[in-house]
Amino acid sequence: MLHLDGARLFEVLPYYGKTAAEVCSLFDSVYISFYKGIGGIAGAILAGSADFTEESKIWKRRHGGDLISLYPYIIPSRHYYRQRVDKMAQYYAEAKELAALFNGCHNVSTLPEVPVSNMFHVHFALSKVKVERILTRVSEATGVGFTPRLRESDESSCFYELSIGDMYSGIPKANLEAAFGLLDRLLAEA
């Protein structure tokens, strides 16, 4: 039996240039997250043969996965699925655009350099304390915020995970240019 951990399945389809049906046809079962790119509160779906899904219900129960009601999770998952599933190609294109802006700055790089989905990591070759000060200055000066938190890699580097969604397209290009111009200058000076 071959299983697909498709937590970000919809997010990577534009990169592969395939439909979900085409990708999933290669596997016996698939897990798809409702809370990652879709933006639901929590939850996922496990799809496969009737025998497989029936057996998985037993193991879900044994591992404490049964909730009294899934209603609070199903409604927003369905709503956001309908709202966002057809925007994944847009999010992917915007992620590539944003990664290029970061990679054009001093002391910063993205992983991967060219994203394969709407999510990538931003790495700074400076201490977390220095980068926090710089990002705060950029946000205060331009109104563009980059992240609510950084994670320290070591004493001289830090990073964060970035996911593109609905908000990115609403940022005026002039604001992005100003923010990245200031970010590059401050990172070069640090």
HUFENCOR-V454618 format. One record per pair of residues at least 24 apart in sequence whose C-alpha atoms are under 10 Angstrom apart, sorted by the first residue. I is the first residue (numbers start at 1). J is the second residue. If there is no record, write none. Layout:
[[I:J] [I:J]]
//
This chain:
[[1:27] [1:28] [1:29] [1:52] [2:26] [2:27] [2:28] [2:29] [2:30] [3:27] [3:28] [3:29] [3:30] [3:31] [3:47] [3:48] [4:28] [4:29] [4:30] [4:31] [4:32] [4:46] [4:47] [5:29] [5:30] [5:31] [5:32] [5:33] [5:46] [6:30] [6:31] [6:32] [6:33] [6:44] [6:45] [6:46] [7:31] [7:32] [7:33] [7:34] [7:35] [7:36] [7:37] [7:44] [7:45] [8:32] [8:33] [8:34] [8:35] [8:36] [8:37] [8:38] [8:117] [8:118] [8:119] [9:33] [9:36] [9:37] [9:117] [10:36] [10:37] [10:38] [10:81] [10:84] [10:85] [10:86] [10:87] [10:88] [10:89] [10:117] [10:118] [11:36] [11:37] [11:38] [11:85] [11:87] [11:88] [11:89] [11:91] [11:92] [11:116] [11:117] [11:118] [11:119] [12:88] [12:89] [12:92] [12:115] [12:116] [12:117] [12:118] [12:119] [13:88] [13:89] [13:92] [13:116] [13:117] [14:87] [14:88] [14:89] [14:90] [14:91] [14:92] [14:93] [14:116] [14:117] [14:118] [15:88] [15:89] [15:92] [15:93] [15:115] [15:116] [15:117] [15:118] [16:116] [16:117] [17:89] [24:48] [28:52] [29:53] [33:77] [34:73] [34:74] [34:76] [34:77] [34:78] [34:80] [34:81] [35:73] [35:76] [35:77] [35:80] [35:81] [36:119] [36:163] [37:80] [37:81] [37:84] [37:85] [37:88] [37:91] [37:117] [37:118] [37:119] [37:163] [37:164] [37:165] [38:76] [38:77] [38:78] [38:79] [38:80] [38:81] [38:82] [38:83] [38:84] [38:85] [38:87] [38:88] [38:165] [39:76] [39:77] [39:78] [39:79] [39:80] [39:81] [39:83] [39:84] [39:165] [40:72] [40:73] [40:74] [40:75] [40:76] [40:77] [40:78] [40:79] [40:80] [40:81] [41:72] [41:73] [41:74] [41:75] [41:76] [41:77] [41:80] [42:70] [42:72] [42:73] [42:74] [42:76] [42:77] [43:70] [43:73] [43:74] [43:77] [44:73] [44:74] [44:77] [83:166] [84:165] [84:166] [87:165] [87:166] [88:117] [88:118] [88:164] [88:165] [89:117] [89:118] [90:118] [90:164] [90:165] [90:166] [90:169] [91:117] [91:118] [91:119] [91:163] [91:164] [91:165] [91:166] [91:168] [91:169] [92:116] [92:117] [92:118] [92:119] [92:163] [92:164] [92:165] [93:117] [93:118] [93:164] [94:118] [94:164] [94:165] [94:168] [94:169] [95:119] [95:120] [95:162] [95:163] [95:164] [95:165] [95:168] [96:120] [96:164] [98:162] [98:164] [98:168] [98:176] [98:180] [99:162] [101:176] [101:177] [101:180] [101:181] [101:184] [102:180] [102:183] [102:184] [103:184] [104:180] [104:181] [104:184] [105:180] [105:181] [105:182] [105:183] [105:184] [105:185] [105:186] [105:187] [105:188] [106:183] [106:184] [106:185] [106:186] [106:187] [106:188] [106:189] [106:190] [107:157] [107:184] [107:187] [107:188] [107:190] [108:157] [108:158] [108:159] [108:183] [108:184] [108:187] [108:188] [109:159] [110:159] [110:160] [110:161] [110:162] [111:159] [111:161] [117:163] [117:164] [118:162] [118:163] [118:164] [118:165] [119:161] [119:162] [119:163] [119:164] [119:165] [120:160] [120:161] [120:162] [120:163] [120:164] [121:159] [121:160] [121:161] [121:162] [121:163] [122:146] [122:147] [122:150] [122:158] [122:159] [122:160] [122:161] [122:162] [123:150] [123:151] [123:152] [123:153] [123:157] [123:158] [123:159] [123:160] [123:161] [124:150] [124:152] [124:153] [124:156] [124:157] [124:158] [124:159] [124:160] [124:187] [125:153] [125:154] [125:155] [125:156] [125:157] [125:158] [125:159] [125:187] [126:152] [126:153] [126:154] [126:155] [126:156] [126:157] [126:158] [126:159] [126:187] [126:190] [127:152] [127:153] [127:154] [127:155] [127:156] [127:157] [127:158] [127:159] [127:190] [128:152] [128:153] [128:154] [128:155] [128:156] [128:157] [128:158] [128:159] [129:155] [129:156] [129:157] [129:158] [130:156] [130:157] [130:158] [130:186] [130:187] [130:190] [131:157] [131:158] [131:159] [131:183] [131:186] [131:187] [131:190] [132:158] [133:186] [134:182] [134:183] [134:184] [134:185] [134:186] [134:187] [134:190] [135:179] [135:182] [135:183] [135:186] [135:187] [137:179] [137:182] [137:183] [137:186] [138:178] [138:179] [138:180] [138:181] [138:182] [138:183] [138:184] [138:186] [139:179] [139:182] [139:183] [140:179] [141:178] [141:179] [141:182] [142:174] [142:175] [142:176] [142:177] [142:178] [142:179] [142:180] [142:182] [143:171] [143:175] [143:176] [143:178] [143:179] [144:171] [144:172] [144:175] [144:176] [144:178] [144:179] [144:180] [145:179] [146:179]]
//
